[in-house]
């Protein structure tokens, strides 16, 4: 269990957007990371102003966060990405 940060989103609010975020990834195997933790880690640099590689160590690895964020940021055929829907 990690310490909470001011940039975190509650698990209750995350449950509303989780299916949308999960729809981006192919489901070839069970996820190894908690998407809530990845999403909170993606929010942390936006709130703190730090670089993505400088995430606190209690978040998932920065490469994992970056990989998910890149997928969530890709525009669909209408030019809208998943993060614009959230």
C-alpha positions as CSV (number, residue, x, y, z in Angstrom):
1,X,0.0,0.0,0.0
2,X,1.4,3.3,-1.0
3,X,0.9,6.7,0.5
4,X,-1.9,8.8,-1.0
5,X,-1.0,11.9,-3.1
6,X,-3.1,15.0,-3.8
7,X,-3.2,14.1,-7.5
8,X,-4.9,10.7,-6.8
9,X,-8.4,9.9,-8.0
10,X,-10.6,7.9,-5.7
11,X,-11.3,4.2,-6.5
12,X,-15.0,5.0,-6.7
13,X,-14.5,7.7,-9.4
14,X,-12.0,5.4,-11.2
15,X,-14.5,2.6,-11.5
16,X,-16.6,4.9,-13.8
17,X,-13.7,5.3,-16.3
18,X,-12.0,2.0,-15.9
19,X,-13.9,0.2,-18.6
20,X,-13.1,2.9,-21.1
21,X,-9.3,2.7,-20.2
22,X,-9.4,-1.1,-20.4
23,X,-11.0,-1.0,-23.8
24,X,-7.7,0.4,-25.3
25,X,-5.5,-2.6,-24.4
26,X,-5.7,-6.0,-26.0
27,X,-6.6,-8.7,-23.5
28,X,-4.1,-11.4,-24.2
29,X,-3.4,-12.1,-20.6
30,X,-4.3,-10.9,-17.1
31,X,-3.0,-7.4,-16.2
32,X,0.1,-7.3,-14.1
33,X,-0.5,-3.8,-12.8
34,X,-3.4,-2.1,-11.1
35,X,-4.8,0.4,-13.7
36,X,-5.9,2.7,-10.8
37,X,-2.3,3.0,-9.8
38,X,-1.2,3.6,-13.4
39,X,-3.8,6.3,-13.9
40,X,-2.9,8.0,-10.6
41,X,0.8,7.8,-11.7
42,X,-0.2,9.5,-15.0
43,X,-2.0,12.3,-13.1
44,X,0.9,12.9,-10.7
45,X,3.2,14.8,-13.1
46,X,0.3,16.9,-14.2
47,X,-0.3,18.1,-10.6
48,X,3.3,18.2,-9.4
49,X,5.0,19.4,-12.5
50,X,7.7,16.8,-12.3
51,X,9.0,14.8,-15.3
52,X,7.4,11.4,-15.9
53,X,10.7,9.7,-15.2
54,X,10.8,11.2,-11.8
55,X,7.7,9.5,-10.4
56,X,7.9,8.4,-6.8
57,X,9.1,4.8,-6.5
58,X,5.8,3.6,-4.9
59,X,4.1,4.1,-8.3
60,X,4.4,1.6,-11.1
61,X,7.5,1.9,-13.3
62,X,7.6,5.1,-15.4
63,X,7.9,3.0,-18.6
64,X,4.7,1.2,-17.7
65,X,2.9,4.4,-17.0
66,X,4.2,6.0,-20.2
67,X,3.1,3.0,-22.2
68,X,-0.4,3.1,-20.9
69,X,-0.6,6.9,-21.3
70,X,0.6,6.7,-24.9
71,X,-2.1,4.1,-25.7
72,X,-4.8,6.2,-24.0
73,X,-3.6,9.3,-25.9
74,X,-3.8,7.7,-29.4
75,X,-6.7,9.2,-31.4
76,X,-9.4,6.9,-32.8
77,X,-10.8,7.1,-36.3
78,X,-12.8,10.2,-35.2
79,X,-9.6,11.9,-33.9
80,X,-10.7,11.6,-30.3
81,X,-8.5,9.8,-27.7
82,X,-9.8,7.9,-24.7
83,X,-8.6,10.6,-22.3
84,X,-10.8,13.1,-24.0
85,X,-13.8,10.9,-23.1
86,X,-12.9,10.8,-19.4
